[in-house]
Amino acid sequence: MNHIIESDRKNKTAIMRLMILTACLLLTAIPGYNQGMQDLQSIKVKLYRLSTEAKYPEEYVTGKRTEDLISNMKPDGNWPDINYQDKSDATWLPAEHWVRLLKLAVSYRNANSTFYGNSAVRNTIIKGIGWWLANTPEAKNYWWNAIGVPGYMGEVYILMEKELSDSLKIKGAALMKLSVKPTYYDYHGVATGQNLLWEASAHLYASCILNDIEGIKRVFKYVADEIVITDKEGIQPDFSFYQHGQQNYAFGYGKGFSTSGVRFFYLANQTAFQFSQDKIDIMAHYLLDGQQWMTRYGYLEYTAMGREISRKGINRSGILIALQWMMEIDPAKKQQYQDFYERLSGNTTIPALVGNRYFWRSDLMVHQRKDYYFSLKTTSNRTLSGESGNNENLKGFYQGNGTYYLVQSGNEYKEIFPIFNWRQLPGILAPQLSTPIPLFNWGSGARGATAFVYGISDSLYGCYAYDYQKEQVTARRAWFLFDHELVCLANSIKGDSLYQGINQCLLNGAVWNDGNAVLKGHSQKVFHDSVGYCILASGNPVVLKTDIHSGSWKDINQTGTTGQIEKKVFTLGIDLGPAVKDASLAYAIVPAVSLAAFKNYTLSDHIFILQNNHQVQAVYQKDLQQVQAVFYKDSTLVLPWYQLQLTMKQQGLLLIKKEGNTLVIDYGAPFPQKRVVLHLDSKLIFDNAVFAIAPVTAL
């Protein structure tokens, strides 16, 4: 009887094997299946190669030696020096477990490593994976559960795939797919932007480990759907980048987005999952017309970093790798990618960008010249200035509210943030209080209060208007950006204990002033680090300091180090006094100038302020024969040619250039920008729905 049962069991097993074999043969006979498996293997090979190259950002690197990781691991598979009960938000300590496993896996698989193929390394990794799957520490911050740890796991799993049991693969893949829902990726709801790409990356690793072709198809579809120009989170129509609402995160989440997005391009290249050219073009515009214009050589725009401004060290490697991949994927633009790559790597033999870009979706204007970079960030009721959160960016409340950065060498503000006086930022207009700087957790309180916050650009020059209101401070503020002068006007200033920041940067060399630097009622000239400052008389004292600032990274980021930092800082500003009402001010910055040249420089030879009042702010640059003007309401302005008078019929901004015998007028905001070209003479009369021009005597 037992013999019959055993025979029957063998027959059933044979039949089952035959059925499986038949099913496999049928699948392999399907061309699409074969191609899908080939593409899956191609993606695996690329992922494996990327992992063994170990080009990881700082958070992927542990300082522990491989031999110590082996010897110090406990028998059950964890390390005694890791606090697995930690609930920190920004830097979750248990994640170090996977950082260590990744180092071990790279050592095990890298043929150049002394631990290549080492059985002790292999056993340590297997034990470490097993312990985590059995215990699964859970972070309070969902990012670590859905994104951070699954990203590390994917790297380890792709390297160790051949060494892992089916059980480890299935359990590990389940954790990697924590965010995968039937019709969306989950991140406190439907994931968007960089959060989606991170989660899709973890899903890709899991699908590769499980040989899940349908999972891989879904990954690339969802990624392609996210690489769009949108008015929601992601790449904006002006090629800035939104995450966490309407804030420009081009060098925070947006930096990850370009790196992750192009990485998906690279992985899918020459497979059935290859991205269409229109998706590649969108990323090309984002890199070249967005991120590139927010950089100067190794400098990345600080106001586009969000919370990351409070983290030590600025990592450019992801964008550099993305540019290398784009040279291969999009060869038609190879030279543009190459030039951006070289500049971002710090190669100053590549000419700098020259031009002006207005990122209207993010209330940001960037003005680039051969010898300097100037960025101005404002905040309207359409945007957010930034955010704190996870105990990061604890003092950044005033950043982006009419603040700016002037960069020449790129070292002007290098790691200045722990010692910054955050109430005296460059360009700031704010009360000088002794109370703690407010937090703006996840953007709460970061939205601007007014609508008339606009710029206008003809791609070479730009003008900006800011109807400013924050913390019981109001003002009409405007900036006029030329080749050699950056002019700032403000009027109708009201508030208490106000300070107007002109610059605050690391001290570099001697400071010169014309002797009037602390006197009221005098125009003053100050020079520092190849920059001249002309401060027009306002009746208020100029603040000029060169002193030592101290602080620590922990002061601005609770996960930062506590070691005290001391640096000498140059500070220049205007003290507007305790009870300010209807005050005004004006100053000009003259970048990239020698001390000898600046001593001989007279601002009035080049710049004439036509108006600076509650209705109109306008500046005439004589060398360029150019007028830039802001109209806060319908009003008039006498132009410097033929006593022509321009009557503006509504709010708006104008760039007016005399080119030979013509006037080229760009006008816009809050209406769409337009251009008109007029023949210039003493009898010029022009009238449209927005403005009119006529001789003064004819009006």
C-alpha positions in Angstrom: 0.0 0.0 0.0 2.8 2.4 0.9 4.5 1.5 -2.4 1.3 2.5 -4.3 1.0 5.9 -2.4 4.7 6.6 -3.0 4.3 5.8 -6.7 1.2 8.0 -6.9 3.1 10.9 -5.2 5.9 10.5 -7.7 3.5 10.6 -10.6 1.8 13.7 -9.3 5.2 15.4 -8.9 6.2 14.4 -12.4 3.0 15.8 -13.8 3.4 19.1 -11.8 7.0 19.5 -13.1 5.8 18.8 -16.6 3.1 21.4 -16.2 5.6 24.0 -14.9 8.0 23.1 -17.7 5.2 23.4 -20.3 4.2 26.8 -18.9 7.8 28.0 -19.0 8.1 26.8 -22.6 4.9 28.6 -23.5 6.1 31.8 -21.9 9.5 31.7 -23.5 7.8 31.2 -26.8 6.1 34.6 -26.4 8.4 37.3 -27.9 7.3 40.0 -25.5 8.1 37.8 -22.5 11.6 37.1 -23.8 12.2 40.8 -24.5 10.8 41.7 -21.1 13.2 39.3 -19.3 16.1 40.5 -21.4 15.3 44.1 -20.5 14.9 43.2 -16.9 18.3 41.6 -16.9 19.8 44.7 -18.6 18.4 46.9 -15.9 19.7 44.6 -13.2 23.2 44.7 -14.7 23.1 48.5 -14.7 21.9 48.7 -11.1 24.6 46.2 -10.1 27.3 48.2 -11.8 26.1 51.5 -10.3 26.2 49.9 -6.8 29.7 48.5 -7.2 31.0 51.8 -8.4 29.9 53.2 -5.0 29.4 56.8 -6.0 27.2 57.6 -3.0 26.3 60.8 -1.3 27.5 61.4 2.2 24.4 59.8 3.9 25.2 56.5 2.1 28.7 56.3 3.7 29.7 54.9 7.1 33.0 55.7 8.7 33.4 52.2 10.1 36.0 49.8 8.7 34.8 46.6 7.0 36.8 44.3 9.4 35.3 46.1 12.4 31.8 45.7 11.0 32.4 42.0 10.8 33.9 41.6 14.3 31.5 43.9 16.1 28.3 42.5 14.8 26.4 40.6 17.6 25.5 36.9 16.9 21.9 37.7 16.2 22.8 40.2 13.4 22.8 43.7 14.8 25.4 46.2 16.1 25.6 47.2 19.8 26.6 50.8 19.1 23.4 51.6 17.0 20.4 52.9 19.0 17.6 50.9 17.4 15.0 52.6 19.6 15.8 56.1 18.2 12.8 58.1 16.9 14.7 61.1 15.5 13.1 62.7 12.4 15.9 64.0 10.1 18.7 61.6 11.0 17.2 58.3 12.1 19.9 56.3 13.8 18.7 52.7 12.9 19.2 53.5 9.2 22.9 53.2 9.9 22.3 49.4 10.0 21.7 49.4 6.2 24.4 51.9 5.5 26.8 49.4 7.0 25.3 46.5 5.1 25.8 48.5 1.9 29.5 49.1 2.7 29.9 45.3 3.3 28.0 44.4 0.1 30.2 46.8 -2.0 33.3 45.3 -0.4 32.1 41.8 -1.1 31.2 42.5 -4.8 33.9 45.0 -5.8 36.8 43.0 -7.5 39.3 45.7 -6.4 38.4 45.2 -2.7 40.5 43.0 -0.4 37.2 41.6 0.9 36.0 40.6 -2.6 34.1 37.3 -2.3 35.0 37.0 1.4 32.7 34.4 3.2 32.8 36.3 6.5 31.5 39.4 4.8 28.8 37.4 3.1 27.7 35.8 6.4 27.7 39.1 8.2 25.4 40.6 5.5 23.0 37.7 5.6 22.8 37.9 9.4 22.2 41.6 9.3 19.4 41.3 6.7 17.8 38.5 8.7 17.9 40.5 11.9 16.2 43.5 10.3 13.5 41.4 8.7 12.8 39.7 12.0 12.6 42.9 14.0 11.9 45.7 11.5 12.5 48.9 13.5 10.0 51.6 12.6 10.7 55.3 12.3 8.4 58.0 13.5 9.2 59.9 10.3 7.4 57.9 7.5 10.1 59.0 5.0 12.5 56.5 6.5 10.1 53.6 6.3 8.9 54.3 2.8 11.9 55.9 1.1 15.1 56.0 3.1 15.6 52.4 4.3 14.0 50.9 1.1 16.5 52.8 -0.9 19.4 51.3 1.1 17.9 47.9 1.0 17.5 47.9 -2.8 21.2 48.6 -3.2 22.2 45.8 -0.8 19.7 43.3 -2.4 20.8 44.0 -6.0 24.4 43.3 -5.0 23.6 40.2 -2.9 20.8 38.7 -5.0 22.6 35.5 -5.8 23.3 34.9 -2.2 19.8 35.4 -0.8 17.2 32.8 -0.2 13.7 33.2 -1.7 12.4 33.9 1.8 14.8 36.8 2.3 13.9 38.1 -1.2 10.2 38.0 -0.7 10.3 39.5 2.8 12.7 42.2 1.8 10.8 43.1 -1.3 7.7 43.6 0.8 9.4 46.3 2.9 10.8 47.9 -0.3 7.2 48.1 -1.6 5.7 49.6 1.5 4.5 52.7 -0.4 3.1 50.8 -3.4 -0.7 50.9 -3.4 -2.9 49.5 -6.2 -3.2 52.7 -8.1 -0.6 55.1 -6.6 2.5 55.5 -4.5 1.7 56.6 -1.0 3.4 59.4 0.9 0.8 60.8 3.3 -1.6 60.4 0.4 -0.7 60.3 -3.3 3.1 60.8 -3.6 4.3 63.6 -6.0 7.6 65.0 -7.3 10.8 63.6 -5.8 9.0 61.6 -3.2 7.3 59.6 -6.0 10.6 59.0 -7.8 12.3 57.8 -4.6 9.4 55.4 -3.9 9.5 54.2 -7.6 13.2 53.5 -7.3 12.6 51.3 -4.3 9.8 49.5 -6.2 12.2 49.0 -9.1 14.7 47.3 -6.9 11.9 45.0 -5.4 10.6 44.2 -8.9 14.1 43.3 -10.1 14.7 41.0 -7.2 11.4 39.3 -7.8 11.8 39.3 -11.6 8.5 41.1 -11.7 8.1 42.5 -15.2 4.7 44.0 -14.5 6.1 45.8 -11.5 8.9 47.3 -13.7 6.4 48.4 -16.3 4.4 50.2 -13.6 7.6 51.9 -12.2 8.6 53.4 -15.6 5.0 54.4 -16.4 4.6 56.3 -13.1 8.0 58.0 -13.4 7.2 59.1 -17.0 3.8 60.5 -15.8 5.7 62.5 -13.2 8.2 64.1 -15.6 5.8 66.8 -16.8 5.6 70.5 -16.7 3.0 71.2 -14.0 1.4 73.9 -11.8 1.4 71.4 -9.0 4.5 69.8 -7.3 7.3 69.1 -9.7 8.9 71.0 -12.7 7.2 74.3 -13.2 6.5 76.2 -16.4 9.5 78.5 -15.7 11.7 75.4 -14.9 11.9 76.1 -11.2 10.8 73.2 -9.0 8.0 72.9 -6.4 7.9 70.5 -3.4 5.9 70.9 -0.2 3.7 73.5 -1.8 4.6 76.5 -3.8 8.3 76.8 -2.7 11.3 76.6 -5.0 13.2 73.4 -4.0 15.4 73.2 -7.1 18.4 72.3 -5.0 16.7 70.3 -2.4 14.0 67.8 -3.6 14.5 69.2 -7.1 18.2 68.2 -7.1 17.2 64.7 -6.3 14.5 64.9 -9.0 17.0 65.6 -11.8 19.4 63.0 -10.5 16.7 60.3 -10.0 14.8 61.2 -13.2 17.9 60.9 -15.4 18.9 57.7 -13.6 15.6 56.2 -14.7 16.4 57.4 -18.3 19.8 55.7 -18.0 18.4 52.4 -16.7 15.7 52.3 -19.4 17.9 53.4 -22.3 17.9 50.9 -25.2 15.1 48.7 -23.5 11.4 48.5 -24.2 11.0 50.9 -21.2 13.0 53.7 -22.9 11.5 57.2 -22.3 10.1 59.2 -25.1 12.0 62.2 -26.5 9.4 64.7 -25.0 10.2 63.4 -21.5 13.9 63.8 -22.1 13.3 67.3 -23.5 11.5 68.3 -20.3 14.4 67.1 -18.2 16.8 68.9 -20.5 15.0 72.2 -20.1 14.9 71.7 -16.3 18.7 71.1 -16.1 19.8 73.7 -18.7 17.1 76.4 -18.4 16.3 75.9 -14.7 19.0 74.5 -12.5 22.0 75.8 -14.6 20.8 79.4 -14.3 20.6 79.0 -10.5 24.3 78.2 -10.3 27.7 79.9 -10.7 30.4 77.3 -11.1 30.3 75.4 -7.9 27.8 77.6 -6.2 24.1 76.5 -5.9 21.3 79.0 -5.3 20.9 79.1 -1.5 17.2 80.1 -1.6 16.4 77.0 -3.6 17.6 74.6 -1.0 14.8 74.8 1.6 15.8 72.9 4.8 19.0 71.7 3.2 20.7 75.1 3.7 21.1 74.1 7.3 23.0 70.9 6.5 26.8 71.0 6.4 28.3 70.5 2.9 26.7 71.0 -0.5 26.6 67.9 -2.6 26.8 68.4 -6.4 27.7 64.9 -7.4 24.1 63.8 -8.3 23.7 66.6 -10.8 27.1 65.9 -12.2 26.3 62.3 -12.7 23.0 63.2 -14.3 24.8 65.5 -16.8 27.1 62.7 -17.7 24.2 60.4 -18.4 22.4 63.1 -20.4 25.4 63.4 -22.7 24.8 59.8 -23.7 21.0 59.8 -23.7 20.5 63.2 -25.4 23.6 63.7 -27.7 22.1 66.6 -29.6 22.7 68.8 -26.5 26.0 67.1 -25.5 28.0 70.4 -25.5 25.5 72.2 -23.4 25.6 69.4 -20.8 29.4 69.3 -21.0 29.7 73.1 -20.4 27.3 72.9 -17.4 29.2 69.9 -16.0 32.5 71.7 -16.3 31.2 74.9 -14.7 29.5 73.0 -11.8 32.8 71.1 -11.3 34.5 74.5 -10.8 36.2 74.8 -14.2 36.4 78.6 -14.6 38.0 78.3 -18.0 34.5 77.7 -19.3 32.8 81.1 -19.8 30.2 82.0 -17.3 26.5 82.4 -18.3 25.5 86.0 -19.1 21.9 87.0 -18.9 18.9 87.6 -16.7 16.2 85.0 -15.9 12.9 85.6 -14.1 11.5 82.5 -12.5 8.0 83.9 -12.2 6.5 80.8 -10.6 9.0 81.0 -7.7 9.3 84.8 -7.3 13.1 84.5 -8.1 15.3 86.6 -10.4 18.8 85.6 -11.3 21.2 88.1 -13.0 24.4 86.6 -14.4 27.4 88.4 -15.7 30.9 87.3 -16.7 32.3 88.2 -13.3 29.4 87.8 -10.9 26.0 86.2 -10.1 23.2 88.0 -8.3 20.0 86.3 -7.1 16.9 88.0 -5.6 14.2 86.0 -3.9 10.9 87.5 -2.9 7.6 86.0 -1.7 4.1 86.9 -2.9 0.8 85.5 -1.8 1.3 82.9 -4.6 4.4 81.4 -3.1 6.2 80.2 0.1 9.5 81.6 1.2 10.7 78.2 2.5 10.2 75.9 5.5 11.6 74.5 8.6 10.7 71.0 9.7 12.3 67.9 11.3 14.2 70.4 13.5 16.0 71.7 10.4 16.4 75.3 9.1 15.6 76.7 12.5 16.5 80.3 11.7 15.5 80.6 8.0 12.3 82.5 8.6 13.4 85.7 6.8 15.2 84.0 3.9 13.5 84.7 0.6 11.7 87.9 1.7 13.6 90.3 -0.5 16.9 88.7 0.3 19.7 88.2 -2.2 23.1 86.7 -2.7 26.0 88.3 -4.6 28.6 85.7 -5.7 31.9 86.2 -7.5 34.4 83.6 -6.3 31.8 81.3 -4.8 33.4 81.5 -1.3 31.5 84.6 -0.1 29.0 82.7 2.0 30.7 79.3 2.2 29.3 77.5 5.3 28.5 80.9 6.8 25.0 79.7 7.9 25.8 78.5 11.5 27.2 81.9 12.2 24.9 84.1 10.2 23.0 86.9 11.9 19.7 85.7 10.4 18.0 89.0 11.1 20.6 90.9 9.0 20.6 88.8 5.8 21.7 90.4 2.5 18.8 92.5 1.3 16.6 91.9 4.4 14.2 94.5 5.7 13.2 93.3 9.2 12.8 94.3 12.8 15.8 93.8 15.1 14.3 91.9 18.0 15.8 89.9 20.9 13.0 87.3 20.8 13.7 83.9 19.0 13.3 83.9 15.3 9.9 82.3 14.4 9.8 78.8 13.1 7.8 78.1 9.9 7.3 74.4 10.2 6.4 72.8 6.8 5.8 76.3 5.4 3.4 77.5 8.0 3.6 81.3 8.0 5.9 81.3 4.9 3.3 82.6 2.4 3.7 86.2 1.3 1.0 88.7 2.1 0.7 90.7 -1.1 0.0 90.2 -4.8 2.0 92.9 -6.5 5.3 91.0 -6.4 6.7 90.7 -9.9 9.7 91.0 -12.1 10.3 91.7 -15.8 13.2 90.5 -17.9 14.3 90.9 -21.5 16.7 87.9 -21.0 19.7 90.3 -20.4 18.4 92.9 -17.9 15.8 92.8 -15.2 13.7 94.9 -12.9 11.8 93.7 -9.8 8.9 95.1 -7.7 7.9 94.1 -4.2 4.9 95.5 -2.4 6.3 94.2 0.9 4.4 93.3 4.0 5.7 91.1 6.8 5.5 91.2 10.6 3.9 94.7 10.7 6.5 96.0 8.3 5.4 97.5 5.0 7.4 99.1 2.2 7.6 99.6 -1.6 10.8 97.9 -2.6 12.4 97.6 -6.1 15.6 96.4 -7.7 17.1 97.5 -11.0 19.7 95.2 -12.5 22.2 96.5 -15.1 25.7 95.4 -16.1 27.8 97.2 -13.5 25.2 98.4 -11.0 22.6 96.7 -9.0 20.3 99.4 -7.7 17.9 99.0 -4.7 15.2 101.6 -3.9 12.7 101.5 -1.1 10.1 104.0 0.1 6.9 104.1 2.3 8.8 102.1 4.9 6.9 101.6 8.1 7.8 99.5 11.1 9.7 99.4 14.4 13.4 98.9 15.0 14.1 98.2 11.3 17.3 97.3 9.6 18.0 97.2 5.8 20.7 94.6 5.0 23.0 95.4 2.2 25.4 92.5 2.6 26.6 90.0 5.2 29.4 87.7 4.0 32.7 86.3 5.1 35.4 88.9 5.5 38.0 88.7 2.7 40.7 91.3 2.7 40.7 94.9 3.8 37.6 97.2 4.0 37.7 100.7 2.7 35.2 103.5 3.2 35.2 107.2 2.2 35.1 108.5 5.7 31.3 109.0 5.9 30.4 105.4 6.8 28.9 106.2 10.2 27.6 109.7 9.5 23.9 110.6 9.0 22.9 112.7 6.0 25.8 111.8 3.8 26.1 109.7 0.8 28.7 107.0 1.5 31.0 104.6 -0.3 32.2 101.3 1.1 34.4 98.7 -0.6 35.1 95.0 0.3 36.2 91.9 -1.6 36.0 93.5 -5.1 32.5 95.0 -4.5 31.7 98.7 -4.2 28.7 100.0 -2.3 27.2 103.5 -2.9 24.7 104.4 -0.2 22.7 107.5 -0.9 21.9 109.9 1.9 18.8 108.9 3.8 19.2 110.5 7.2 19.9 107.1 8.8 23.3 105.8 9.9 25.1 103.1 7.9 26.0 100.0 9.9 29.5 98.8 8.9 31.1 95.9 11.0 33.9 93.5 10.6 33.7 91.2 13.6 33.9 87.6 14.6 30.7 85.6 14.5 30.4 82.2 16.3 27.9 79.4 16.3 27.4 75.7 15.5 25.5 73.7 13.0 23.3 72.5 15.8 22.1 76.1 16.2 20.3 75.8 12.9 19.8 72.1 12.6 19.2 69.9 15.7 21.0 67.0 13.9 24.1 69.1 13.3 27.3 69.0 15.2 27.9 71.0 18.4 31.4 72.2 17.7 31.8 75.9 17.8 32.7 77.7 14.6 34.3 81.2 14.5 34.7 83.3 11.4 35.3 86.9 10.6 32.2 88.5 8.9 31.7 91.7 6.9 28.3 93.3 7.6 26.9 96.4 5.9 23.4 97.8 6.3 21.2 100.8 7.2 19.8 101.3 10.7 16.3 102.8 10.1 15.7 103.4 13.8 13.0 102.5 16.3 9.8 104.0 15.0 9.9 104.2 11.2 7.2 105.9 9.2 7.3 106.8 5.5 11.1 106.3 5.3 13.0 105.8 2.1 16.4 104.6 1.0 18.5 104.0 -2.0 21.8 102.2 -2.6 23.7 100.7 -5.5 26.1 97.7 -5.5 29.0 97.8 -8.0 30.3 94.2 -8.4 33.6 93.1 -9.8 35.5 96.3 -9.4 39.0 97.1 -8.1 39.5 99.5 -5.2 41.4 102.0 -7.4 38.6 102.0 -9.9 35.9 102.3 -7.3 37.6 105.3 -5.6 37.3 107.1 -8.9 33.8 105.9 -9.5 30.9 108.4 -9.2 27.5 106.9 -9.1 25.7 109.9 -10.6 27.9 109.6 -13.8 26.1 106.4 -14.5 22.8 106.2 -12.5 20.0 108.7 -12.2 17.0 108.0 -10.0 14.0 109.3 -11.8 11.5 108.6 -9.1 11.3 106.8 -5.7 7.9 107.4 -4.2 4.7 105.5 -3.3 3.5 105.5 -6.9 6.6 105.0 -9.0 10.2 103.8 -8.7 12.4 104.3 -11.7 16.1 104.4 -12.6 17.9 105.6 -15.7 21.2 104.0 -16.6 23.0 106.6 -18.7 25.7 104.3 -20.3 23.1 101.8 -21.5 20.5 104.5 -22.3 18.0 102.4 -20.4 15.1 103.2 -18.0 13.7 100.5 -15.7 10.4 101.5 -14.0 7.9 100.1 -11.5 4.3 101.6 -11.4 2.3 100.7 -8.3 -0.7 102.5 -9.7 -1.6 104.6 -12.8 0.9 107.5 -12.9 3.4 109.4 -15.1 7.1 109.4 -15.6 9.2 111.9 -17.6 11.7 110.0 -19.8 15.2 111.3 -20.3 14.7 111.7 -24.1 13.0 114.7 -25.8 11.1 115.4 -22.6 8.7 112.6 -23.4 6.2 111.7 -20.7 5.0 108.1 -20.2 1.6 107.7 -18.6 1.0 104.2 -17.2 -2.7 103.3 -17.0 -2.3 100.4 -14.5 0.1 98.6 -12.2 3.1 97.2 -14.1 6.8 97.1 -14.9 8.7 98.5 -17.9 12.2 98.1 -19.4 12.7 101.0 -21.8 15.8 100.9 -24.0 16.9 103.6 -26.5 18.5 101.7 -29.4 19.6 104.2 -32.1 16.5 106.0 -33.2 14.0 103.7 -31.6 12.6 103.0 -28.1 12.3 99.3 -27.3 9.7 98.9 -24.5 9.1 95.6 -22.7 6.1 95.8 -20.4 4.4 93.4 -18.2 3.2 92.1 -14.8 0.6 91.4 -13.6 -0.4 91.1 -17.3 1.6 89.0 -19.8 4.8 90.5 -20.9 4.8 92.2 -24.3 7.1 94.4 -26.4 6.6 97.4 -28.6 9.2 99.2 -30.7 8.6 102.9 -31.4 10.4 105.5 -33.6 12.0 108.0 -31.3 11.7 111.8 -32.0 10.4 114.9 -30.2 6.9 114.4 -31.7 6.4 110.8 -30.6 2.9 110.0 -29.6 1.8 106.4 -28.7 -1.2 105.1 -26.9 -2.5 101.6 -26.1 -4.5 100.0 -23.4 -1.6 99.9 -20.9 0.4 103.1 -21.4 0.8 106.3 -23.5 3.8 108.3 -24.5 3.7 112.0 -25.7 5.8 115.1 -25.4 5.3 116.9 -22.1 4.1 120.0 -23.8 1.4 118.1 -25.6 -0.2 116.8 -22.4 
